[in-house]
Amino acid sequence: MAQLWGGRFTKQTDQLVFDFNASITFDKRLFHEDVTGSIVHATMLAKQGILTEEERKSIVEGLTGILEDVDDGTLAIDETQEDIHSFVEATLIDRIGDAGKKLHTGRSRNDQVALDMRLYTRARVAEIDGLLKKLLEAILDTMENNLDTYMPGFTHLQKAQPITLAHHYGAYFEMFKRDRQRLTDIYKRMNYCPLGAGALAGTTYPLDREYTARLLRFEGPTLNSIDSVADRDYLIEFLSALSTIMMHLSRFSEEIIIWNSNEYQFVELDDAYSTGSSIMPQKKNPDIAELVRGKTGRVYGALMALLTTMKGLPLAYNKDMQEDKEMAFDAMDTAADCITLFTGMIQTMKFRKDRMAKSAMNGFTNATDAADYLVGKGVPFRDAHGIIGRLVLYCIEKDTSIDALSLEELHSISDKFDEDIYDAISLKTCVEKRLTIGAPGEKMMKQVIEKNKEYLKNDAIEEYQQSLEDRLS
């Protein structure tokens, strides 16, 4: 296969070297971006008088035809070509002749691939943001329907204080909301066009890089041609954001796995999101949650691989940077699949509210409130803390809970207890009297839910895109 760069060489590349060097098996997914960038590049060249209008028309029609033929299956991407850029250009020349040979004027594969990868990544950032929005909508729906679903809150995996399922889910809402904010920041920061940087030092042709950037819906052109082709910060940032998203999904999955266990029985997973055992007929395994948890390491691996690849590269472009694609593509696909499946899983999951409430009562989650009760009776907090500690020990020895004790038993520990202790340490009271913003009390949770609804009415990336469109028009 003839390469686009063969003039300098006197013999063919060894086949093993060619195969090792080639990237078309994975960079073929940049096909649409490559054609889009090429159409814009040809349009700009004609505007600048570098191509004639007839040449521009022939090139654009040729590229459009290639795009349509690949999309409808009448043309297969030739994987004997070195990369997707070579395939597009060679096919174009084959179809329209010498005019196709002028497409690459003022352009290097270095800035071409930098553009393709940036366009592709930009689209995936917006896609992941949209998937997270659907996940947040599912979380918010659960919050709204479980304001009075009481459960234990945990520290150190030990039952700590009573909360509601709405409050617990609200913690994940905040996590995924921050993830979306990170994606918006990445989208804006990466939205500058490298095309026109050439190999590293620009070009002598009178390109209009601002025009190219505008047609591709970028803020503007990149301002240093070396950095334009050597930069993969935006991809590292995206992989870092995906890693954080996966970490949040993994933590959530871990809790669902625990809640699904026989020991907890807080949730019942839908059959569509579970599997059985080939030998144990009673099993119903939380495979989706486990796989999400497991695939987190896969996404982490892509981030660490790219960081390691980039850490010792001198300026400007180096072939090492071809390694930015395969694992990055895999990480993007993995994260998208995990968010989608996880959303479906939590939308179909049923909650055992009775088990949750019973677990909260049996775990002494109202012990702090019992201590606060004594403080209200004039007992110093440190003394109250000790009294309730002895009360908990008594309950453990009797295998019971604080609210199940008789007033006589309570008096054996402290004469400060009265009949009103039972209402003071009920789950409803323990939760409802927590009325600071961010706490699980129903009044505060309703305020938070309304704020979250308002947040979901807006889409930061879409708003930015519309704002940019208005400015460019």
N, C-alpha and C positions, 0 to 999 in steps of 0.2 A: 504494500500500500504506500503510495507516494505521500510524503508529508508536505505540509505547507511551508516548511523551512528547509527543504532539501538542497538548495542551490550551493551551499557552502561545502557539502559533503560529496565524497567520491565513491562511496559504496553504501549499500543498504544497511540499515540498523539490524543487528542480530535480532531474530524473532523473539528470543527470551527477553532481551532488553526492551524491545517494542512493547511486549505484553506487560512487562513490569512498569513501564513508563506510562502506558495508556490509562485513561481514566473514564472512558466512555461508558463502561458498565455501570458506573454510579453517577457520573455527572450528566447522564442523559435526562435525569429528572429536571435539569435546568433548561430543557429544550424551549419551553414557552418563553422563559426570560431571555434566552439567547436570541430568539427570533424577534421579540419585542424590542430589545436593545438595538438589534441590527436595523430594524425598520426606522427607529428614531435616528440612529446614526446616519443612515442614508438620507433621511429627510433633512437633517442638519447640513450634510455635505452639499446637497442641492441648493439649500438656502444660501450657502456661502459661495456658490458658484464653482465648487470643486467637482461636482457632478452636474451633468446636464439634466434638464427636466425629464427627457426621454430615458436617461439612464436611471434616474430615481424611480420613475414609474415602473420600469422593467424590473428593477431590484425589488421594490415593494410588492409588486404583483407576484414575483417569483417566490419571495419569502412567505407571503400570505398563502400561496398555493401549497408550499411545503408544510406549513402549519396545519392547513385543513386536511391534507392527505395523511399526515401522521395521526391526527386526531381521529379521523374516520377509519383508520386501519388500512388504507390503500397503499401507504408507504411505511415500511418498517425502518426504524433507525438502524443504520449499518454499524454493528459493533466491531467491525474490522478497522474502522476509523480510529484515530488516536484519541479524540475527545469530541464532545458534542459540537464545539465550534467548528472543527474540521468537517464534521458531517454536514452541518448546515451550509457552510461555504462551498464545499465540494458539490453538494446536491444543487445548490443555486447555480454554480458555474455550468454544471452539466445541463441544466434546464434553460438558462438564458444566455450562455456564452460569455464573451469577454466583459460585458457589463458587470457580471458577477465578480470578476477579478478586481474591480475597483471598490468593492464594498469595504475592504479592510483598510482603505486609505486613512491615515491619521489615527490608526488604532492598533494596539498590541493585544495579544492574547492576555497579557497581564491585566490591563484595565478592563478588558472584555469579561474575563472570569470574575474580576472584582465586582463589576456591575451585576453580573448574573447572580452571584451569591448574595449580594446585598438585596437585590430585588426579591429573590426567593425567600431570604430570611425575613425581610420586611413583611411579606405576605403571611409567613408562618407565625410571626409575632401577633398579628391581628387575628389569625385563626385561633391560637391558644387563648387569647384574651376573650374571644367569643365563647369558647368552651367553658372557661372559668365563670363567665357571667351566668351560663345555664346552671352550673354547679351551685353558684351562690343563690340563684332563684330556688333551687331545690332545698338548700339549707334553710333559707328564709321561710319557706313554706312549712317545714318541720318546726321551726321556732314558733311560728304563729299559732300552730295547732297543739303546742305542748307547753303552754305557759304554766299549767298546773300539774305537769308530770314530774313528780318529785323523784329524786335519785341522789345517791351519795356523790359528793365531790371528793376528789382524791388528791393526796400528796404522797409521794414515795410509794404509790400503789396501795396506800392505806386509806381507809375511809376517814374523811376529815370533817366536812361540814355538809349539810343538806343544800342542794341546789335544785334547779329544774333542768329538764332536757333542753328547753329553750335556751337557757343560760349556757349550758355546755356546748351546744351547737353554735352559739354566738361566738365562742372563742375561735372556732374554725372559720366563721364568716370573716372575722377580722384578719385572719391569716391570709385567706385567699383574696381578700380585698387589697391587702398590701402587695400580693403577687401581681395583681392587675396594675397597680400603680407603678411597680417596677417595669412591667411590660410597656406601659405608656412612655416612661422615661427612655427606655431603650429605643422604642420606635422613633421618637423625636430626635434622639442623639445620633442615630445611624442614618437619618434621612438626608444624606448629602451624596451627590453623584460623582463617582470616580472616573466615569468615562471621559476620555480626552487626556488622561494622564500619560497615555502611551506606555512604554515599557517601564519608565521611571522618570523621564525628563521632559514630558510633554511632546510636542511636535512642532515642526516648522509650518504646518498647514494652518490657515487662519480659521480654526474651529471656533464655534460659538458654544462654549460649554454651558453658559447660562441658559441658552435655548434648549439644549439637550436635557439639562436638569429639569427645566420647566415641563417639557413634554412627558418626562418620566415621573412627574409629580414629586420631585425632590425639592427641598428648601433652596438648594443652589448647588454649585459644584464644590467639590473638595478643594482645599486651598494649598495643598502641597502634593506635587505629583509623586514624590517618593512615598509618602505616607499613604497615598491613595491606593497603591498596589501592594503595600506591605502591611496594611492594617487588617487585623481580624479581631479587634477589640469588641466590635459589636456582636460578633458571633460568640466570643467568650462570655460577654455579658448575658446573652440570651441563654447559653448553656448553664450559666450560673443561676439565672432566674428559673429555668426549668428544673434545676437540681433542688432549689428551694421549694418549688411547687411539689415536686415528688416527695420531698421530706415531709411536707405538710400532709400529703395524701397518705404517706406511709404511717405517720403517727395516728391519723384517723383510722386507717386500716387496722392497725394494732389494737386500737380500742374496740373496734367492731369484732375482731377475732376473739378478744377477751369476753366481750358482752355476749357473744354467740355460744360460748362454752357452756357445758352442763352446769358448771359451778355458779355461773352468773345467770344465764337464761334471761338476759335483758332484751334480747332481740331475736326475731325469727327471720332468717334470710329467705328471700323468695327462691323457689325451686329453680327459676331461670338463671339465677346467679350463684348456684351451688352445684356441687357434684357429690357423688357417692363413692363408696369403697368397693373394690372388686372382690373383697373377701368378707367385709363386715357390713351386713345389710342395714344395720341401724344408723350408719354414719351419714351425716350431711355436712360436708366440708365447706368452709368459707374460702374457696379457691381464688375468687376474684380479689378479695382483700389480701390474700397471701401473695398473689402474683404482683399486685400493685406494690406491696411492701418489698418484694424481691427485685422488681424491675427498677427500683430506686437506685440501686447500686450500678445498674447499667447506664443510667443517665449520668450519675456521678463520674463514671469511667470516661465518658465522652468529654466531660469538662476537663478532667485531669489529663487526658491524652492531648487535647489541644493546647492546654497551658504548657505541657511538657514540650510539645513540638515547637511552640513559638519562643520558648524562653531563651534560646541561644542563637536566634537567627539574625545575622547582620542585615542591614538594609541593602537592596530593597527586596524585590521578589526572589524567593528561593523555591525550588521544586518541592521542598518539604511541605510547603503550604498546601499542596494538593491533598495532604492528609487532613485538611479541615473538613472534608465533606462526608465521608462514609459514616463515621460515628456520629457526626452532627445530625445527619439525616435520620439515622436510627434513633437518636435521642428525641428529635422532634416528633417522629412517628410514635415512639413509645409513650411520651408524655401525653400526646393527643389521645391515644387509645385508652390510656389509664384514666384520664379525666372523664372521658365519655362513659366508660364502663362503670367507673365509681359513681358517677351521677345516677346512672340507671339502677345501680345496686341500692343506693340510699333512698331512692324514690319508691322502691318496691319493698323495702324493709319494714317489718311490723315490730312494734315495741310492746314489751310485757310490762305495762305500767305498774301492775300489782307487785311484780318481782322487784322492780326498781325501788318502789316506796318501802317495801319490806326490808330490802337491803340497807336502805338509809336508816331505818329505825333500829335494826339489829347491830349496826356498826357504830353506835354511840356518836353519830354525827351531830346530835343535839347537845353534846357535852359542853361545848363552849357557851351555848345559850343558857344551859343550866347554871354555869358559873356566872354569867351576866345577870341571871335572875337573883342569885345570892348577893351580888354587888348592889343590885337595886334594893335589897333588904338591909343594906348597910354593912355588909361584910367586905373587908378589903380584898381587892382582886387576888392577891397572892394567896390569901387564906382560902378564898373561894375556889381557886385552882386546886389546892390541896384537898379540899372537901370533896370536890367532884372526882378527883383522882381516886380517892378511897371508895367513892360510890361506884365508879366504874369497876374497880377491883371486886367489890361485893357482887355486882351484876355478873361478872365473868364467873365467879365461884358458883353462883346460883343459876347460871346459864339463862339469863333473862336480860331485859333492857330497862333503861331508866324509867321510861314512861309506864312500864308494867309493874313497877314497885308500888306497894301500898304506902299510904302516908305514914303509917307506923314505921315501916322499914326506912323511909326517908328520914324520919325523926331520929332514928337510931344513929344516923350519921350527923345530922344537924337539925336543931330545933327551929331553924329559920325557914324551913319549907312549910308552905301552906297549900291549900287546895288549888290555888291558882297556878301552881307549878306545872300541872298537866297541860293547861292551855299554853303556857309560856314555852314549853319544849315540844309542842306539836310541830310536825314538818311544815304545815301551812304557816304557823306563826314564825318559825325560825326563818323561813324564806321571805315572808311578806314584810317583816320589819326591817329588812335590808333595803334601804331606800336611797342610797347614794347612786349616782349614775354609774353604770357598769356592773352593778350588783344584781342578784337574781330576783329581787322583788318584782311582782307583776307590773306595778305602776312604772317602774324604771324600764323593765323589759319592753313594755308597749312603746315607750318613747324611743328606745333603741331600734325596735322593729320599724317604726315610722321613718326614722333616719335612714335605715337600710333600704327601705322602699324608695325613698327619694334618691338615694345613691344609685340604685339600679335603673332609674328612669333615664340616666345619662350614660353616655359611652364616651370615655375620654379620647380614645383613638379615633372613633368616628367623628367626634367634634373637631379634633385636630385636623383630620383629613378634609373636612368640610371647610374649616377655616383656611387651610392651605389652598384648597380649590378656589375659594373666593378671592384670595390674594393673587393667585396666578391667572385668573380669568380677566 
